[in-house]
């Protein structure tokens, strides 16, 4: 979050944010229902090991997003993630 804040500050965009938060995708209880105009889910599903955890994360995303907002959930299979991480090791 520190890097995100720094980048927003460098671009003189800090005043456009209501804060920077870290949360578990399965528990967004720090946010009320319908809090956000839009929400993106870009990765947590392939990190979560159980179907119940993946369903909880998707449900939480839907809960905190306003009903008429754009919805996007990106999923990559474990196989895709494994293949691409081997092609570009750290």
Backbone atoms as SQL, in Angstrom:
CREATE TABLE atoms (id INTEGER PRIMARY KEY, chain TEXT, resi INTEGER, resn TEXT, atom TEXT, x REAL, y REAL, z REAL);
INSERT INTO atoms VALUES
  (1, 'A', 1, 'UNK', 'N', 0.807, -1.175, 0.000),
  (2, 'A', 1, 'UNK', 'CA', 0.000, 0.000, 0.000),
  (3, 'A', 1, 'UNK', 'C', 0.864, 1.259, 0.000),
  (4, 'A', 2, 'UNK', 'N', 2.002, 1.173, 0.620),
  (5, 'A', 2, 'UNK', 'CA', 2.890, 2.339, 0.648),
  (6, 'A', 2, 'UNK', 'C', 3.291, 2.763, -0.761),
  (7, 'A', 3, 'UNK', 'N', 3.568, 1.773, -1.626),
  (8, 'A', 3, 'UNK', 'CA', 3.948, 2.088, -3.000),
  (9, 'A', 3, 'UNK', 'C', 2.766, 2.708, -3.741),
  (10, 'A', 4, 'UNK', 'N', 1.572, 2.175, -3.537),
  (11, 'A', 4, 'UNK', 'CA', 0.383, 2.744, -4.187),
  (12, 'A', 4, 'UNK', 'C', 0.169, 4.193, -3.766),
  (13, 'A', 5, 'UNK', 'N', 0.299, 4.453, -2.482),
  (14, 'A', 5, 'UNK', 'CA', 0.169, 5.835, -1.985),
  (15, 'A', 5, 'UNK', 'C', 1.232, 6.736, -2.596),
  (16, 'A', 6, 'UNK', 'N', 2.448, 6.240, -2.634),
  (17, 'A', 6, 'UNK', 'CA', 3.555, 7.023, -3.188),
  (18, 'A', 6, 'UNK', 'C', 3.297, 7.352, -4.656),
  (19, 'A', 7, 'UNK', 'N', 2.881, 6.367, -5.435),
  (20, 'A', 7, 'UNK', 'CA', 2.618, 6.589, -6.863),
  (21, 'A', 7, 'UNK', 'C', 1.473, 7.575, -7.059),
  (22, 'A', 8, 'UNK', 'N', 0.416, 7.446, -6.268),
  (23, 'A', 8, 'UNK', 'CA', -0.703, 8.391, -6.360),
  (24, 'A', 8, 'UNK', 'C', -0.233, 9.796, -6.020),
  (25, 'A', 9, 'UNK', 'N', 0.607, 9.914, -5.034),
  (26, 'A', 9, 'UNK', 'CA', 1.138, 11.214, -4.630),
  (27, 'A', 9, 'UNK', 'C', 2.011, 11.814, -5.734),
  (28, 'A', 10, 'UNK', 'N', 2.885, 10.991, -6.309),
  (29, 'A', 10, 'UNK', 'CA', 3.757, 11.458, -7.387),
  (30, 'A', 10, 'UNK', 'C', 2.957, 11.979, -8.577),
  (31, 'A', 11, 'UNK', 'N', 1.820, 11.360, -8.830),
  (32, 'A', 11, 'UNK', 'CA', 0.975, 11.758, -9.961),
  (33, 'A', 11, 'UNK', 'C', -0.050, 12.826, -9.567),
  (34, 'A', 12, 'UNK', 'N', 0.059, 13.313, -8.354),
  (35, 'A', 12, 'UNK', 'CA', -0.850, 14.322, -7.804),
  (36, 'A', 12, 'UNK', 'C', -2.315, 13.850, -7.863),
  (37, 'A', 13, 'UNK', 'N', -2.507, 12.590, -7.511),
  (38, 'A', 13, 'UNK', 'CA', -3.839, 11.977, -7.519),
  (39, 'A', 13, 'UNK', 'C', -4.305, 11.575, -6.125),
  (40, 'A', 14, 'UNK', 'N', -3.507, 11.816, -5.113),
  (41, 'A', 14, 'UNK', 'CA', -3.803, 11.345, -3.764),
  (42, 'A', 14, 'UNK', 'C', -5.171, 11.797, -3.269),
  (43, 'A', 15, 'UNK', 'N', -5.570, 13.007, -3.614),
  (44, 'A', 15, 'UNK', 'CA', -6.863, 13.529, -3.149),
  (45, 'A', 15, 'UNK', 'C', -8.052, 12.839, -3.826),
  (46, 'A', 16, 'UNK', 'N', -7.804, 12.016, -4.834),
  (47, 'A', 16, 'UNK', 'CA', -8.892, 11.306, -5.512),
  (48, 'A', 16, 'UNK', 'C', -9.208, 9.962, -4.858),
  (49, 'A', 17, 'UNK', 'N', -8.444, 9.611, -3.828),
  (50, 'A', 17, 'UNK', 'CA', -8.642, 8.334, -3.149),
  (51, 'A', 17, 'UNK', 'C', -9.205, 8.550, -1.757),
  (52, 'A', 18, 'UNK', 'N', -10.053, 7.624, -1.349),
  (53, 'A', 18, 'UNK', 'CA', -10.639, 7.643, -0.011),
  (54, 'A', 18, 'UNK', 'C', -9.824, 6.820, 0.965),
  (55, 'A', 19, 'UNK', 'N', -8.676, 6.372, 0.541),
  (56, 'A', 19, 'UNK', 'CA', -7.817, 5.559, 1.382),
  (57, 'A', 19, 'UNK', 'C', -7.237, 4.407, 0.602),
  (58, 'A', 20, 'UNK', 'N', -6.302, 3.730, 1.216),
  (59, 'A', 20, 'UNK', 'CA', -5.653, 2.553, 0.644),
  (60, 'A', 20, 'UNK', 'C', -5.781, 1.444, 1.679),
  (61, 'A', 21, 'UNK', 'N', -6.277, 0.291, 1.268),
  (62, 'A', 21, 'UNK', 'CA', -6.621, -0.756, 2.216),
  (63, 'A', 21, 'UNK', 'C', -6.032, -2.094, 1.808),
  (64, 'A', 22, 'UNK', 'N', -5.695, -2.879, 2.787),
  (65, 'A', 22, 'UNK', 'CA', -5.298, -4.266, 2.588),
  (66, 'A', 22, 'UNK', 'C', -6.373, -5.119, 3.245),
  (67, 'A', 23, 'UNK', 'N', -6.809, -6.168, 2.548),
  (68, 'A', 23, 'UNK', 'CA', -7.863, -7.010, 3.111),
  (69, 'A', 23, 'UNK', 'C', -7.748, -8.417, 2.538),
  (70, 'A', 24, 'UNK', 'N', -8.332, -9.356, 3.236),
  (71, 'A', 24, 'UNK', 'CA', -8.467, -10.729, 2.770),
  (72, 'A', 24, 'UNK', 'C', -9.692, -10.762, 1.859),
  (73, 'A', 25, 'UNK', 'N', -9.547, -11.250, 0.646),
  (74, 'A', 25, 'UNK', 'CA', -10.660, -11.265, -0.316),
  (75, 'A', 25, 'UNK', 'C', -11.877, -12.016, 0.217),
  (76, 'A', 26, 'UNK', 'N', -11.657, -12.939, 1.148),
  (77, 'A', 26, 'UNK', 'CA', -12.770, -13.715, 1.708),
  (78, 'A', 26, 'UNK', 'C', -13.507, -12.971, 2.803),
  (79, 'A', 27, 'UNK', 'N', -12.927, -11.878, 3.290),
  (80, 'A', 27, 'UNK', 'CA', -13.540, -11.134, 4.391),
  (81, 'A', 27, 'UNK', 'C', -13.327, -9.638, 4.181),
  (82, 'A', 28, 'UNK', 'N', -14.279, -9.020, 3.540),
  (83, 'A', 28, 'UNK', 'CA', -14.224, -7.577, 3.288),
  (84, 'A', 28, 'UNK', 'C', -15.157, -6.846, 4.250),
  (85, 'A', 29, 'UNK', 'N', -15.278, -7.384, 5.458),
  (86, 'A', 29, 'UNK', 'CA', -16.221, -6.827, 6.433),
  (87, 'A', 29, 'UNK', 'C', -15.877, -5.401, 6.854),
  (88, 'A', 30, 'UNK', 'N', -14.668, -4.940, 6.554),
  (89, 'A', 30, 'UNK', 'CA', -14.331, -3.549, 6.856),
  (90, 'A', 30, 'UNK', 'C', -15.083, -2.572, 5.944),
  (91, 'A', 31, 'UNK', 'N', -15.733, -3.101, 4.904),
  (92, 'A', 31, 'UNK', 'CA', -16.497, -2.273, 3.976),
  (93, 'A', 31, 'UNK', 'C', -17.980, -2.630, 4.050),
  (94, 'A', 32, 'UNK', 'N', -18.848, -1.618, 4.023),
  (95, 'A', 32, 'UNK', 'CA', -20.289, -1.908, 4.019),
  (96, 'A', 32, 'UNK', 'C', -20.763, -2.411, 2.655),
  (97, 'A', 33, 'UNK', 'N', -21.959, -2.950, 2.625),
  (98, 'A', 33, 'UNK', 'CA', -22.581, -3.372, 1.364),
  (99, 'A', 33, 'UNK', 'C', -22.650, -2.181, 0.413),
  (100, 'A', 34, 'UNK', 'N', -22.506, -2.463, -0.873),
  (101, 'A', 34, 'UNK', 'CA', -22.664, -1.447, -1.931),
  (102, 'A', 34, 'UNK', 'C', -21.745, -0.243, -1.758),
  (103, 'A', 35, 'UNK', 'N', -20.553, -0.454, -1.259),
  (104, 'A', 35, 'UNK', 'CA', -19.610, 0.631, -0.985),
  (105, 'A', 35, 'UNK', 'C', -18.977, 1.199, -2.259),
  (106, 'A', 36, 'UNK', 'N', -18.688, 0.343, -3.232),
  (107, 'A', 36, 'UNK', 'CA', -17.880, 0.757, -4.380),
  (108, 'A', 36, 'UNK', 'C', -18.681, 0.773, -5.678),
  (109, 'A', 37, 'UNK', 'N', -18.378, 1.773, -6.512),
  (110, 'A', 37, 'UNK', 'CA', -19.014, 1.858, -7.833),
  (111, 'A', 37, 'UNK', 'C', -18.564, 0.702, -8.718),
  (112, 'A', 38, 'UNK', 'N', -17.328, 0.307, -8.589),
  (113, 'A', 38, 'UNK', 'CA', -16.776, -0.788, -9.385),
  (114, 'A', 38, 'UNK', 'C', -15.774, -1.549, -8.522),
  (115, 'A', 39, 'UNK', 'N', -15.588, -2.802, -8.835),
  (116, 'A', 39, 'UNK', 'CA', -14.599, -3.605, -8.122),
  (117, 'A', 39, 'UNK', 'C', -14.017, -4.619, -9.103),
  (118, 'A', 40, 'UNK', 'N', -12.730, -4.807, -9.017),
  (119, 'A', 40, 'UNK', 'CA', -12.040, -5.787, -9.849),
  (120, 'A', 40, 'UNK', 'C', -11.509, -6.893, -8.964),
  (121, 'A', 41, 'UNK', 'N', -11.556, -8.096, -9.452),
  (122, 'A', 41, 'UNK', 'CA', -10.924, -9.212, -8.760),
  (123, 'A', 41, 'UNK', 'C', -9.901, -9.768, -9.738),
  (124, 'A', 42, 'UNK', 'N', -8.635, -9.483, -9.478),
  (125, 'A', 42, 'UNK', 'CA', -7.583, -9.816, -10.429),
  (126, 'A', 42, 'UNK', 'C', -6.566, -10.791, -9.848),
  (127, 'A', 43, 'UNK', 'N', -7.019, -11.885, -9.349),
  (128, 'A', 43, 'UNK', 'CA', -6.026, -12.854, -8.935),
  (129, 'A', 43, 'UNK', 'C', -6.300, -13.738, -7.752),
  (130, 'A', 44, 'UNK', 'N', -7.099, -13.335, -6.775),
  (131, 'A', 44, 'UNK', 'CA', -7.145, -14.171, -5.577),
  (132, 'A', 44, 'UNK', 'C', -7.744, -15.556, -5.792),
  (133, 'A', 45, 'UNK', 'N', -8.520, -15.767, -6.828),
  (134, 'A', 45, 'UNK', 'CA', -9.194, -17.056, -6.967),
  (135, 'A', 45, 'UNK', 'C', -8.227, -18.215, -7.154),
  (136, 'A', 46, 'UNK', 'N', -7.137, -18.024, -7.874),
  (137, 'A', 46, 'UNK', 'CA', -6.228, -19.157, -8.048),
  (138, 'A', 46, 'UNK', 'C', -5.285, -19.333, -6.877),
  (139, 'A', 47, 'UNK', 'N', -5.291, -18.404, -5.947),
  (140, 'A', 47, 'UNK', 'CA', -4.495, -18.573, -4.732),
  (141, 'A', 47, 'UNK', 'C', -5.291, -19.285, -3.631),
  (142, 'A', 48, 'UNK', 'N', -6.595, -19.229, -3.728),
  (143, 'A', 48, 'UNK', 'CA', -7.441, -19.848, -2.710),
  (144, 'A', 48, 'UNK', 'C', -7.602, -21.330, -3.027),
  (145, 'A', 49, 'UNK', 'N', -7.379, -22.175, -2.043),
  (146, 'A', 49, 'UNK', 'CA', -7.285, -23.609, -2.266),
  (147, 'A', 49, 'UNK', 'C', -8.627, -24.340, -2.296),
  (148, 'A', 50, 'UNK', 'N', -9.632, -23.810, -1.615),
  (149, 'A', 50, 'UNK', 'CA', -10.900, -24.539, -1.559),
  (150, 'A', 50, 'UNK', 'C', -11.980, -23.797, -2.335),
  (151, 'A', 51, 'UNK', 'N', -12.932, -24.568, -2.825),
  (152, 'A', 51, 'UNK', 'CA', -14.059, -23.975, -3.543),
  (153, 'A', 51, 'UNK', 'C', -14.837, -23.029, -2.630),
  (154, 'A', 52, 'UNK', 'N', -14.971, -23.408, -1.360),
  (155, 'A', 52, 'UNK', 'CA', -15.688, -22.556, -0.400),
  (156, 'A', 52, 'UNK', 'C', -15.008, -21.189, -0.269),
  (157, 'A', 53, 'UNK', 'N', -13.676, -21.173, -0.210),
  (158, 'A', 53, 'UNK', 'CA', -12.949, -19.903, -0.114),
  (159, 'A', 53, 'UNK', 'C', -13.109, -19.074, -1.383),
  (160, 'A', 54, 'UNK', 'N', -13.056, -19.723, -2.549),
  (161, 'A', 54, 'UNK', 'CA', -13.240, -18.992, -3.813),
  (162, 'A', 54, 'UNK', 'C', -14.641, -18.414, -3.900),
  (163, 'A', 55, 'UNK', 'N', -15.642, -19.189, -3.494),
  (164, 'A', 55, 'UNK', 'CA', -17.022, -18.687, -3.503),
  (165, 'A', 55, 'UNK', 'C', -17.192, -17.520, -2.538),
  (166, 'A', 56, 'UNK', 'N', -16.569, -17.607, -1.372),
  (167, 'A', 56, 'UNK', 'CA', -16.661, -16.529, -0.379),
  (168, 'A', 56, 'UNK', 'C', -16.037, -15.250, -0.932),
  (169, 'A', 57, 'UNK', 'N', -14.878, -15.362, -1.570),
  (170, 'A', 57, 'UNK', 'CA', -14.216, -14.183, -2.142),
  (171, 'A', 57, 'UNK', 'C', -15.091, -13.547, -3.219),
  (172, 'A', 58, 'UNK', 'N', -15.663, -14.351, -4.099),
  (173, 'A', 58, 'UNK', 'CA', -16.529, -13.804, -5.148),
  (174, 'A', 58, 'UNK', 'C', -17.777, -13.164, -4.537),
  (175, 'A', 59, 'UNK', 'N', -18.344, -13.784, -3.524),
  (176, 'A', 59, 'UNK', 'CA', -19.527, -13.226, -2.851),
  (177, 'A', 59, 'UNK', 'C', -19.215, -11.900, -2.176),
  (178, 'A', 60, 'UNK', 'N', -18.063, -11.809, -1.548),
  (179, 'A', 60, 'UNK', 'CA', -17.671, -10.568, -0.882),
  (180, 'A', 60, 'UNK', 'C', -17.482, -9.444, -1.894),
  (181, 'A', 61, 'UNK', 'N', -16.869, -9.754, -3.028),
  (182, 'A', 61, 'UNK', 'CA', -16.692, -8.748, -4.079),
  (183, 'A', 61, 'UNK', 'C', -18.046, -8.233, -4.542),
  (184, 'A', 62, 'UNK', 'N', -18.970, -9.116, -4.777),
  (185, 'A', 62, 'UNK', 'CA', -20.312, -8.726, -5.223),
  (186, 'A', 62, 'UNK', 'C', -21.014, -7.914, -4.140),
  (187, 'A', 63, 'UNK', 'N', -20.855, -8.295, -2.885),
  (188, 'A', 63, 'UNK', 'CA', -21.518, -7.601, -1.778),
  (189, 'A', 63, 'UNK', 'C', -21.074, -6.152, -1.657),
  (190, 'A', 64, 'UNK', 'N', -19.774, -5.893, -1.791),
  (191, 'A', 64, 'UNK', 'CA', -19.276, -4.527, -1.565),
  (192, 'A', 64, 'UNK', 'C', -19.426, -3.627, -2.782),
  (193, 'A', 65, 'UNK', 'N', -19.755, -4.211, -3.928),
  (194, 'A', 65, 'UNK', 'CA', -19.907, -3.416, -5.147),
  (195, 'A', 65, 'UNK', 'C', -21.358, -3.019, -5.357),
  (196, 'A', 66, 'UNK', 'N', -21.558, -1.781, -5.794),
  (197, 'A', 66, 'UNK', 'CA', -22.913, -1.321, -6.097),
  (198, 'A', 66, 'UNK', 'C', -23.510, -2.198, -7.189),
  (199, 'A', 67, 'UNK', 'N', -24.798, -2.435, -7.078),
  (200, 'A', 67, 'UNK', 'CA', -25.481, -3.387, -7.946),
  (201, 'A', 67, 'UNK', 'C', -25.323, -3.100, -9.433),
  (202, 'A', 68, 'UNK', 'N', -25.348, -1.846, -9.830),
  (203, 'A', 68, 'UNK', 'CA', -25.293, -1.521, -11.255),
  (204, 'A', 68, 'UNK', 'C', -23.886, -1.240, -11.754),
  (205, 'A', 69, 'UNK', 'N', -22.884, -1.476, -10.926),
  (206, 'A', 69, 'UNK', 'CA', -21.501, -1.234, -11.336),
  (207, 'A', 69, 'UNK', 'C', -20.987, -2.330, -12.256),
  (208, 'A', 70, 'UNK', 'N', -19.940, -2.010, -13.029),
  (209, 'A', 70, 'UNK', 'CA', -19.342, -3.043, -13.891),
  (210, 'A', 70, 'UNK', 'C', -18.719, -4.142, -13.047),
  (211, 'A', 71, 'UNK', 'N', -18.841, -5.360, -13.497),
  (212, 'A', 71, 'UNK', 'CA', -18.323, -6.498, -12.724),
  (213, 'A', 71, 'UNK', 'C', -17.266, -7.227, -13.539),
  (214, 'A', 72, 'UNK', 'N', -16.173, -7.522, -12.888),
  (215, 'A', 72, 'UNK', 'CA', -15.091, -8.233, -13.553),
  (216, 'A', 72, 'UNK', 'C', -14.381, -9.128, -12.540),
  (217, 'A', 73, 'UNK', 'N', -14.265, -10.390, -12.892),
  (218, 'A', 73, 'UNK', 'CA', -13.483, -11.333, -12.095),
  (219, 'A', 73, 'UNK', 'C', -12.561, -12.040, -13.073),
  (220, 'A', 74, 'UNK', 'N', -11.267, -11.949, -12.827),
  (221, 'A', 74, 'UNK', 'CA', -10.299, -12.610, -13.698),
  (222, 'A', 74, 'UNK', 'C', -9.838, -13.883, -13.012),
  (223, 'A', 75, 'UNK', 'N', -9.897, -14.956, -13.745),
  (224, 'A', 75, 'UNK', 'CA', -9.468, -16.248, -13.209),
  (225, 'A', 75, 'UNK', 'C', -8.385, -16.824, -14.106),
  (226, 'A', 76, 'UNK', 'N', -7.393, -17.368, -13.503),
  (227, 'A', 76, 'UNK', 'CA', -6.374, -18.126, -14.230),
  (228, 'A', 76, 'UNK', 'C', -6.290, -19.479, -13.552),
  (229, 'A', 77, 'UNK', 'N', -6.180, -20.484, -14.357),
  (230, 'A', 77, 'UNK', 'CA', -6.075, -21.818, -13.769),
  (231, 'A', 77, 'UNK', 'C', -4.709, -21.992, -13.116),
  (232, 'A', 78, 'UNK', 'N', -4.631, -22.926, -12.213),
  (233, 'A', 78, 'UNK', 'CA', -3.362, -23.235, -11.564),
  (234, 'A', 78, 'UNK', 'C', -2.353, -23.664, -12.627),
  (235, 'A', 79, 'UNK', 'N', -2.812, -24.417, -13.607),
  (236, 'A', 79, 'UNK', 'CA', -1.929, -24.881, -14.688),
  (237, 'A', 79, 'UNK', 'C', -1.346, -23.687, -15.446),
  (238, 'A', 80, 'UNK', 'N', -2.187, -22.702, -15.807),
  (239, 'A', 80, 'UNK', 'CA', -1.712, -21.506, -16.515),
  (240, 'A', 80, 'UNK', 'C', -0.712, -20.752, -15.652),
  (241, 'A', 81, 'UNK', 'N', -1.060, -20.553, -14.397),
  (242, 'A', 81, 'UNK', 'CA', -0.189, -19.806, -13.495),
  (243, 'A', 81, 'UNK', 'C', 1.159, -20.524, -13.331),
  (244, 'A', 82, 'UNK', 'N', 1.123, -21.833, -13.148),
  (245, 'A', 82, 'UNK', 'CA', 2.364, -22.596, -12.977),
  (246, 'A', 82, 'UNK', 'C', 3.241, -22.497, -14.223),
  (247, 'A', 83, 'UNK', 'N', 2.630, -22.658, -15.390),
  (248, 'A', 83, 'UNK', 'CA', 3.383, -22.603, -16.647),
  (249, 'A', 83, 'UNK', 'C', 4.052, -21.238, -16.808),
  (250, 'A', 84, 'UNK', 'N', 3.302, -20.167, -16.596),
  (251, 'A', 84, 'UNK', 'CA', 3.838, -18.830, -16.819),
  (252, 'A', 84, 'UNK', 'C', 4.837, -18.415, -15.741),
  (253, 'A', 85, 'UNK', 'N', 4.694, -18.917, -14.525),
  (254, 'A', 85, 'UNK', 'CA', 5.696, -18.572, -13.520),
  (255, 'A', 85, 'UNK', 'C', 7.013, -19.298, -13.790),
  (256, 'A', 86, 'UNK', 'N', 6.940, -20.447, -14.420),
  (257, 'A', 86, 'UNK', 'CA', 8.186, -21.151, -14.765),
  (258, 'A', 86, 'UNK', 'C', 8.879, -20.469, -15.946),
  (259, 'A', 87, 'UNK', 'N', 8.094, -19.868, -16.830),
  (260, 'A', 87, 'UNK', 'CA', 8.686, -19.169, -17.979),
  (261, 'A', 87, 'UNK', 'C', 9.389, -17.880, -17.568),
  (262, 'A', 88, 'UNK', 'N', 8.908, -17.268, -16.492),
  (263, 'A', 88, 'UNK', 'CA', 9.477, -16.005, -16.003),
  (264, 'A', 88, 'UNK', 'C', 9.778, -16.115, -14.524),
  (265, 'A', 89, 'UNK', 'N', 10.769, -16.886, -14.148),
  (266, 'A', 89, 'UNK', 'CA', 11.072, -17.021, -12.711),
  (267, 'A', 89, 'UNK', 'C', 11.566, -15.707, -12.138),
  (268, 'A', 90, 'UNK', 'N', 11.383, -15.550, -10.831),
  (269, 'A', 90, 'UNK', 'CA', 11.836, -14.325, -10.161),
  (270, 'A', 90, 'UNK', 'C', 13.343, -14.231, -10.133);
